[in-house]
Amino acid sequence: MLNLTKAYLRHIKIVEDKIMHHHLSELKHPQWGSIIGYENHIRIAVLKDEIEVFESRIEPHDTGHLHTTIGTLNHRIKELEDKETGSVEERVERWETELKETSTEKGTG
């Protein structure tokens, strides 16, 4: 039974390595296997993994679209990282402002 369990865990690891890239796997809970973390951290991890995939597809010619995509994804990562900067008080204030703006747009404020 123990060998079956070890073999099964090895199988899961092999399958996981194929579908879960480096950055995202860093956010995986060690026991549950679920992805845990703040939304922006997860987004950034996924974007970084996608950049690695696109970089692996670059060829000497006819892949300008990949360079454009990589640049766009890097810009998006910077946007998300910039959202995380600042003190807790500044972030709370920004969230409250965004909440007020959202409720005003919906006509509930």
PEJO-V987061 format. One record per residue. RES is the residue in one small letter. SS is DSSP state (H for helix, E for strand, C for the rest). Layout:
BEGIN
RES	SS
RES	SS
END
This chain:
BEGIN
m	C
l	H
n	H
l	H
t	H
k	H
a	H
y	H
l	H
r	H
h	H
i	H
k	H
i	H
v	H
e	H
d	H
k	H
i	H
m	C
h	C
h	H
h	H
l	H
s	H
e	C
l	C
k	E
h	C
p	C
q	C
w	C
g	C
s	C
i	E
i	C
g	C
y	C
e	H
n	H
h	H
i	H
r	H
i	H
a	H
v	H
l	H
k	H
d	H
e	H
i	H
e	H
v	H
f	H
e	H
s	H
r	C
i	C
e	C
p	C
h	C
d	C
t	C
g	H
h	H
l	H
h	H
t	H
t	H
i	H
g	H
t	H
l	H
n	H
h	H
r	H
i	H
k	H
e	H
l	H
e	H
d	H
k	H
e	H
t	C
g	C
s	C
v	H
e	H
e	H
r	H
v	H
e	H
r	H
w	H
e	H
t	H
e	H
l	H
k	H
e	H
t	H
s	H
t	H
e	H
k	C
g	C
t	C
g	C
END
